[in-house]
Amino acid sequence: MTTAQTCSPAIPAAPPRGLSTKRLSILTAATEVFCREGFSGACIDEIAVEASVSRQTIYNHYRDKEALFVAIVEDIMARTGAGLSAIVSTFPASPSDIDGELEAFAIRLVRNCLCNHDGRFLRKLLQSEGERYPHLFEAWRRKGSGLPVDAISGLFLRLKTTRLLDIEDVDLAARQFLALINADLQVTTLFGGIPTEEDIGSAARNAVKTFLRAYPSPADRA
């Protein structure tokens, strides 16, 4: 069973370093409008009204609607990357139960990166606008479907170095790990649903079970 969702990504209550309050207001309003109207249906005048700024103020910060949209995508990706790094930092340095720790990690990843407001927002816009405006999602594609794999690759490199997992290509393993987690959730998320805790737990267990068959510990492979 899935629950209903809202589209808008979570916008920080306080502006991140280097981001002015006015610019944050523009991004917040633009996110709401793009989510509601799509890229083609959104207009700068409507965004200006919701942000309580003038049309010219928006153009002073962003040269056109495309630049504003790309800024939103990049802002979401930056938050996603920071959140992922924080999740990776919670992984034990010397895990005693690699199966259990990877499963718990997968659950945290789904909750906080794949199925949070930001993740759902990007999926909705990709489904509605990705084919018509593929260039708007270029940064998303470069980063591996919007979720940077560098942090996960770093984790797998650490597990490889400590001989907890037998992995030859950590970047490939990171992409495969993400794909396995998504395998049981993609139908639900494709149609705008939010996976239940039971769905997330089941997806994590199935993903880790399959992943560890491909990348067991050296001791298990011997």
N, C-alpha and C positions, 0 to 999 in steps of 0.2 A: 504494500500500500504506500502511496505517496501523498504528500501534502501540497497544498497550493503554495504558490510562490509570488513574491514581488520581484521585479526585475532590477531595480536600481542597486548598484554596488554600494558598499559601505564607504562613505566619505569620512575621513578623519575629522573629529570635532575641532581640533586645533590645526592650523596650517603646518605642513611639514616645513623643515628648514629650507629657506630659499623660495617659499611659495607665499605670496601675499594673501591677505584676507580677501581682497577683491578678486584676485585670480581664482582663489578657491571657490568663491561664490559663483563665478562663471562656470568653472568645471562642474560644480554640483548641479547647477541649473541645467547646463548642457547635457549632463548625464541623464537627468530626468526626462528631458525633451527627446533626446535621441532614443531612449528606451521606449518612450510612449509612441513616438511618431516614426521611428526609423530614421536613417540618414536622409533619405530622399524627402520625407515629409517634414523634417525639422526645418525651422527657419530662425535666422539670427534674431529677428524682432521678438519672437516668442521667448527665446533664451534670455534676451535682455530684460524682458518683463519679469521673468522668474528670478533672475539674478539681481533685480533692482539696480541695474546699471543701464547706461545708454548703449545704443547700437555701436557708436563710435568707440566706446570704451572696450568693447569686445574686440573690435578690429585693431585697437591699439596693442592688444595682447596677442591676438591670433589673426593672421592675415586674411583667412577665409574660413568657411565652414569645414572644409577638409582638414585644415591645420588644427582646428579645435577638436575635431573627432579623433585625429591621430594622437593629439596630446592626452585625451582621455584614455585611449587604449594604452599608451605608454605609461601613464600614471597608474593604471590598474596593474599593469605588468610589474612595475616597480614595487608596488605593495605586495603583490603575489610573491615576488622574489624574496623580499624581506621576510615575509611570513614563512616561506619555505625554509630559509636559512635558520630561522628561529626554531622551527620544528626539528630540523636536522640536529641542531645543537642539543636537543633533549635526548638523543640516542646515546645509550650508555657507552662509555669508552671501552669497557670490557664486559660485554653482555654474556651472561651465563646461559641464557635461553635465546638463541638467535632466531628460532622460529617465532617465539612469542613476541620478541622485541620488534621484529620486522612486521608482524601482524599489527601490533599497536601503532607502529610508525605509519603503516598504510592507512589505518583508521584516522589518525590525526591529519594525514595528508588530504584525505577525502573531505573531512569536515571543514578544514581551514583553508584549503586551496582549490580543490576541484569542485566542491558543491556549495561554496559560500556565495554571498551576494555577487562578488566580482566575477566568479567563474560562471554563474548563471547569466549574468548580464552579457558577458562576451559571447557565450554560446547563442543567446537569443539574437544578438546583432549579426553574428556570423551566419546564422540560418536565414535571416531576412535580407541581409545586405552583402554577404560575402561574395556571391556570384556576380552581382551587378557592379560592386566596387572592390575588387580584390586588392587593389593597391593600398586601400585604407588599412589593410591588415598585414602589410609587409613586415612590420616589426614583430607582430604576433607569430608569423611563420618563421622568421629568423630565429626566434627563441624556442622553437619546438612546440608549437601549438599553445603558446601562451604560458607555458609553465617551464621556466628555466630548469634544465637538467643538470647544470653544473654542480649544484649543491648535493643532489642525489649521487652524481658521479663521484664527488669527493667522499661521501659516506661509503660508497662501495669500494673505493680505492683503499680507504682505511680498513675495511673488513677483509679486503684482499691481502693487504700488507701484513695484517695480524693473523693471516691464514685461517680466518673464520669462514671465508667463502672462496671458492675456486673460480675466479672471474678473469678472463683474458682481456676483454674490452669493456671497461667500466662505463663508457658513454653509451655503448649499445645496451648493456645491462640495465642502465637507468631508463632508457627509452622503453625497453621491454617491460620493466617493472611497472611503469606508468600505464602502458597499454593493457597489461594484465589486470590492473586495478579497475580500469575503465570498462573492461569487457562485460562485467555483470551490471554495470550502471548506465551504460550509454543509451539504452532504449528509454529508460526512465527520464534521464536528463534531456534526451533529444526532444521529448514532447513537453518539456517545461516542468516536469515533476521534481520533487525533492526526495531522494532516497531516505527511507526510514533508518533508524539505528540498526535494525535487523538486516536490512539490505546492505548497509555499509560493512557490518561485521562479516557477513557472508562473502561479500566481494573481497574483503581483505584476506580472509582465510583461504579462499580459492586461489587468489593471486599469489600469495606466499607459498602455498603448497606447490603450485606449478613452477614458480620461480626457483625454488630450492631443488627441484628435480633437475633443472638445467644447470644450476650453480650451487652444487652441494659443497660442504666443507671438504678440504683435501683429505681429511681422515675418513669421511663417509665415502669418498670416491675410491679410496684405496681398497 
